[in-house]
């Protein structure tokens, strides 16, 4: 491989890394926009902790747990290559990763993915979780659970040998976060006032839909790195296709959610439109490199429909998910993973069953581990803030700060 091509590949991977990093801005904006003003600093603090803590954990042991170098004959379940990081011999040359990028770029790109799973949980538990309990959960889940699951496929483990396919993480990132989010909202309970005495869900409006909208657009942009970088080189044909399928699925997801929510609820709900876009993005992520434009539109549109139906289903279960994280990341993540067996280059009955087995195994592991971590925290430190803290807002009680002090003073 000539030096120019190797450099071009590596530069694209570094750009993709920066785009995935930028997604954390999108997650933060979406989450604060869809929740109340009195909890803004709390949410921002959690998001900053996730990216800083996640990167340090990935450096300390996560990367070597996720890419341990399984050998022939290993079961492909769990292996650890040691603490800390150091580039192997040849890690800065075209001999590494088929000339797609250097070892350092590999570490940083994968590190940006690692924190995303915990960010998904952050939105679901917003406005009522104790911040120390959330931080401890993040440390264990991002530090241990996410890399172990990642190793099963991306690290060359048993799911890889089975033929399970997940291009950029519909299951390995989004469902891993989604399962934990589901367990967390079951154990936490709903926010005060979310359900009336008859159990009917009431809307608790977010304090800034413009900020939430900006968050979704930033996430869409970041997905060019999330999926486009998962090509693992600057291969012109494949990278271009992935960006097209990603964008078409996002657009179709938005349309699917907007149309169905309008038919069902007789109003043009922007939040459903926004979550539909995210559902389309999550849905295409498992097979973005395998799909034609037509298939990408179909997968995205179906994901948009699932968002609307999923939000209603979660409400019917009397579960409170302020940002729709379980619907977008878990339900659409499962759909996208199964869609690999239904559409595109790998579609077959056998592939569908392999995808299904992967979803079920990872789901069982994530439910078990997240339930254990959260259950232990609930029994010891407690998961939920007091009624007074929840009503007055976590910003004042947990941080001693106000996100918009001038605005509040002017209101009085």
C-alpha positions in Angstrom: 0.0 0.0 0.0 1.4 3.4 -0.9 1.9 6.0 1.8 -0.6 8.4 0.3 -3.4 5.9 0.5 -2.5 4.8 4.0 -2.5 8.5 5.1 -5.8 9.2 3.5 -7.4 6.2 5.2 -6.0 7.3 8.6 -7.1 11.0 8.1 -10.6 9.9 7.3 -10.7 7.7 10.5 -9.5 10.6 12.6 -12.3 12.8 11.1 -14.8 10.0 11.8 -13.5 9.9 15.4 -14.0 13.6 15.8 -17.6 13.3 14.4 -18.4 10.5 16.9 -17.0 12.7 19.7 -19.2 15.5 18.5 -22.2 13.2 19.0 -21.9 13.7 22.7 -22.8 17.4 22.2 -25.9 16.1 20.4 -26.8 13.7 23.1 -26.4 16.4 25.7 -28.6 18.9 23.8 -31.3 16.3 23.1 -31.5 15.3 26.7 -31.6 18.7 28.2 -34.0 20.0 25.6 -36.5 17.2 26.3 -36.4 17.6 30.1 -37.1 20.4 32.5 -35.0 23.5 33.2 -34.4 22.6 36.8 -32.4 19.5 35.9 -30.2 20.9 33.1 -26.9 21.1 35.0 -27.4 17.6 36.4 -27.9 16.2 32.9 -24.9 18.1 31.5 -22.7 16.9 34.4 -23.7 13.3 33.7 -22.9 13.6 30.0 -19.5 15.2 30.7 -18.7 12.5 33.3 -19.6 9.8 30.7 -17.2 10.9 28.0 -14.3 11.7 30.4 -14.8 8.6 32.6 -15.6 6.4 29.6 -12.3 7.3 27.8 -10.2 6.8 30.9 -11.8 3.4 31.6 -11.3 2.4 28.0 -7.6 3.4 28.3 -7.2 1.6 31.6 -8.7 -1.8 30.6 -11.7 -1.5 28.3 -9.9 -1.6 25.0 -7.8 -4.7 26.0 -11.0 -6.4 27.2 -12.8 -5.7 23.9 -9.9 -6.5 21.6 -8.0 -9.2 23.6 -6.7 -11.2 20.7 -8.7 -14.4 20.9 -6.6 -17.4 19.7 -7.6 -20.4 17.8 -9.4 -22.7 20.2 -10.6 -20.0 22.5 -14.2 -20.1 23.4 -14.4 -16.4 22.5 -16.3 -15.4 25.7 -13.8 -13.3 27.7 -10.1 -12.6 27.6 -8.0 -9.7 28.9 -4.8 -8.4 27.2 -3.6 -6.4 30.2 -3.9 -2.9 31.8 -3.1 0.3 29.9 -2.4 0.8 26.2 0.8 0.7 24.1 1.0 0.4 20.4 2.2 -3.0 19.1 5.1 -3.4 16.8 4.0 -2.2 13.3 1.0 -0.4 14.8 1.9 2.8 13.0 2.4 1.2 9.6 0.2 -0.1 6.8 0.8 -3.6 8.1 -1.7 -2.8 10.9 -5.4 -3.1 10.2 -4.9 -3.7 6.4 -3.6 -0.2 6.1 -6.9 1.3 7.2 -5.5 3.4 10.1 -2.9 3.3 12.8 -3.2 1.6 16.2 -3.6 4.9 18.0 -6.4 6.0 15.7 -8.0 2.6 16.3 -8.0 3.1 20.1 -9.4 6.6 19.9 -12.2 5.7 17.4 -13.3 2.7 19.5 -13.0 4.8 22.7 -15.5 7.3 21.3 -18.0 4.5 20.9 -17.6 3.1 24.4 -19.2 6.0 26.2 -22.3 6.0 24.0 -24.0 3.1 25.7 -24.0 4.9 29.1 -25.2 8.1 27.4 -28.3 6.2 26.2 -29.1 5.2 29.9 -28.6 8.8 31.0 -31.6 10.1 29.0 -33.9 7.3 30.2 -33.2 7.9 33.9 -33.2 11.7 33.7 -34.7 13.9 36.4 -34.8 11.4 39.3 -31.6 9.3 39.6 -29.0 10.0 42.3 -25.9 11.2 40.4 -23.4 9.2 42.5 -25.3 6.0 41.8 -25.4 6.9 38.1 -21.7 7.5 38.0 -20.9 4.2 39.7 -23.2 2.4 37.3 -21.5 4.0 34.4 -18.0 2.9 35.6 -19.0 -0.7 35.8 -21.2 -0.9 32.7 -18.9 1.1 30.4 -15.7 -0.4 32.0 -16.8 -4.0 31.9 -20.1 -4.9 30.3 -19.8 -3.0 27.0 -16.2 -4.2 26.2 -17.1 -7.9 27.0 -20.1 -7.8 24.6 -18.1 -5.9 22.0 -15.4 -8.6 22.2 -18.0 -11.3 21.3 -18.3 -9.8 17.8 -15.8 -7.0 17.0 -13.1 -8.5 19.1 -13.3 -11.8 17.2 -15.3 -13.7 19.8 -17.9 -16.4 19.5 -20.6 -14.3 17.8 -18.1 -13.4 15.1 -17.4 -17.1 14.5 -21.1 -17.8 14.4 -21.5 -15.2 11.6 -23.5 -12.7 13.6 -23.4 -9.3 11.8 -23.5 -5.8 13.3 -21.7 -3.3 11.1 -21.6 -0.3 13.5 -23.5 -1.2 16.6 -27.3 -1.4 16.3 -27.0 -4.1 19.0 -23.4 -3.8 20.3 -23.8 -0.1 21.1 -27.5 0.9 21.0 -29.2 -2.2 22.4 -26.5 -2.6 25.0 -27.5 0.9 26.2 -31.2 0.2 25.6 -31.4 -2.9 27.8 -29.7 -1.1 30.7 -32.0 1.9 30.2 -35.0 -0.5 30.4 -33.8 -2.1 33.6 -33.0 1.3 35.1 -36.5 2.8 34.5 -38.1 -0.4 35.8 -36.1 -0.2 39.1 -36.4 3.6 39.4 -40.1 4.2 38.8 -41.7 7.1 37.1 -41.2 10.8 37.7 -43.7 12.5 40.0 -46.7 13.5 38.0 -46.0 11.4 34.9 -49.1 9.2 35.4 -52.5 10.4 36.6 -54.4 8.4 39.4 -55.9 6.2 36.7 -52.5 5.3 35.3 -52.8 7.4 32.1 -49.6 9.0 30.9 -49.3 12.7 31.1 -46.8 14.7 29.0 -44.1 16.5 30.9 -42.9 19.0 28.3 -39.2 19.6 27.8 -37.9 23.1 28.5 -36.3 23.7 25.1 -37.4 22.0 21.9 -35.1 24.2 19.8 -32.1 22.8 21.7 -33.4 19.2 21.4 -33.8 19.8 17.6 -30.2 21.0 17.4 -29.2 17.9 19.3 -30.8 15.6 16.8 -29.2 17.4 13.8 -25.8 17.1 15.5 -26.4 13.4 16.1 -27.3 12.9 12.4 -24.1 14.7 11.4 -22.1 12.6 14.0 -23.6 9.4 12.5 -21.6 10.0 9.3 -18.5 9.3 11.5 -20.3 6.5 13.5 -21.3 4.6 10.4 -18.9 6.0 7.9 -15.9 5.4 10.1 -17.0 1.8 10.7 -15.8 1.1 7.1 -12.4 1.3 8.9 -10.8 3.0 5.9 -11.6 5.7 3.4 -12.6 3.2 0.7 -14.5 5.5 -1.7 -17.2 3.2 -2.9 -18.2 1.7 0.5 -17.9 4.9 2.6 -20.0 6.8 0.1 -22.7 4.0 0.1 -22.7 3.9 3.9 -23.3 7.7 4.1 -26.1 7.5 1.6 -27.9 4.6 3.3 -27.4 6.2 6.7 -28.9 9.5 5.6 -31.8 7.9 3.7 -32.7 5.8 6.7 -32.7 8.9 8.9 -35.0 10.8 6.6 -37.3 7.8 6.2 -37.4 7.3 9.9 -38.4 10.8 10.5 -41.2 10.5 7.9 -42.5 7.2 9.3 -42.8 8.6 12.8 -44.3 11.9 11.6 -46.9 10.3 9.4 -48.0 7.7 12.0 -48.1 10.1 14.9 -50.1 12.5 12.9 -52.6 9.8 11.9 -52.9 8.5 15.5 -52.8 11.8 17.5 -54.0 14.3 14.9 -51.2 16.8 15.6 -47.8 17.5 14.0 -45.6 16.3 16.9 -42.0 17.6 16.4 -40.6 15.3 19.2 -41.9 12.3 17.4 -40.4 13.5 14.1 -37.0 14.0 15.9 -37.1 10.6 17.6 -38.1 9.0 14.2 -34.9 10.3 12.7 -32.9 8.8 15.5 -34.8 5.5 15.2 -34.0 5.4 11.5 -30.3 6.0 12.2 -30.2 3.3 14.9 -32.1 0.9 12.6 -29.6 1.2 9.7 -26.5 1.0 11.8 -26.3 -2.8 11.8 -26.4 -3.2 8.0 -25.5 0.2 6.5 -22.8 -1.3 4.3 -25.1 -4.1 3.0 -28.2 -2.2 2.0 -29.3 -0.6 -1.3 -30.9 2.9 -1.0 -34.4 1.3 -1.4 -33.7 -1.1 1.5 -32.3 1.7 3.6 -35.5 3.7 3.1 -37.6 0.7 4.0 -35.6 -0.1 7.2 -35.7 3.6 8.3 -39.4 4.0 7.6 -40.2 0.9 9.6 -38.0 2.2 12.5 -40.0 5.4 12.4 -43.2 3.5 12.8 -41.7 1.5 15.6 -40.8 4.7 17.5 -44.4 5.9 17.6 -45.7 2.4 18.6 -42.9 1.9 21.0 -43.4 5.1 22.9 -47.1 4.3 23.3 -46.2 0.8 24.5 -43.7 2.0 27.1 -46.4 4.4 28.4 -48.9 1.6 28.6 -46.4 -0.4 30.7 -46.4 2.6 33.1 -42.7 3.1 32.5 -41.3 6.6 32.3 -38.6 7.3 29.7 -38.3 11.1 29.3 -36.4 11.1 26.0 -37.7 7.8 24.4 -34.3 6.1 24.8 -35.6 2.6 25.2 -37.8 2.9 22.1 -35.1 4.5 19.9 -32.1 2.5 21.0 -33.4 -0.8 22.1 -36.5 -1.4 19.9 -35.0 0.1 16.8 -31.6 -1.5 17.6 -33.2 -4.9 17.7 -35.1 -4.2 14.4 -32.0 -3.0 12.6 -30.1 -6.1 13.7 -32.8 -8.5 12.6 -33.1 -6.5 9.3 -29.7 -7.7 8.3 -31.2 -11.2 7.9 -34.2 -9.8 5.9 -32.6 -7.3 3.5 -29.4 -6.6 1.7 -26.4 -8.7 0.8 -26.6 -11.2 3.7 -30.4 -11.7 3.7 -31.3 -15.4 4.4 -33.3 -17.5 6.8 -30.0 -18.8 8.4 -28.7 -15.2 8.8 -31.9 -14.1 10.4 -31.7 -16.8 13.0 -28.1 -16.0 13.7 -29.1 -12.3 14.2 -31.9 -13.4 16.5 -29.6 -15.6 18.6 -27.2 -12.7 18.9 -29.9 -10.3 20.0 -31.3 -12.8 22.6 -27.8 -13.7 24.0 -26.7 -10.0 24.3 -30.1 -9.0 25.7 -30.0 -11.7 28.4 -26.4 -10.7 29.4 -27.2 -7.0 29.5 -30.4 -7.5 31.5 -28.6 -9.7 34.0 -25.6 -7.5 34.4 -27.4 -4.1 34.5 -30.0 -5.5 36.8 -27.3 -6.8 39.1 -25.4 -3.5 39.1 -28.5 -1.3 39.5 -30.1 -3.7 42.1 -27.0 -3.6 44.2 -26.9 0.2 44.0 -30.6 0.4 44.9 -30.1 -1.8 48.0 -27.0 0.1 49.2 -26.8 3.8 48.2 -30.3 4.0 46.7 -31.1 4.9 43.1 -33.6 7.7 43.5 -33.5 11.2 44.9 -36.0 12.3 47.6 -39.4 13.7 46.7 -38.3 17.2 47.7 -35.2 17.0 45.5 -37.1 15.8 42.6 -39.8 18.5 42.9 -37.3 21.4 43.4 -34.8 20.1 40.8 -31.5 18.3 40.9 -29.5 21.3 39.8 -30.0 23.1 43.2 -29.8 20.0 45.4 -27.0 18.0 43.8 -24.9 20.8 42.3 -25.8 24.0 44.1 -26.2 25.8 40.8 -28.8 27.1 38.4 -28.5 26.6 34.7 -30.2 29.9 33.8 -29.8 32.1 36.9 -30.5 35.4 35.1 -33.6 33.9 33.4 -35.0 32.7 36.8 -34.3 36.1 38.5 -36.1 37.9 35.7 -39.1 35.6 36.1 -39.5 36.8 39.7 
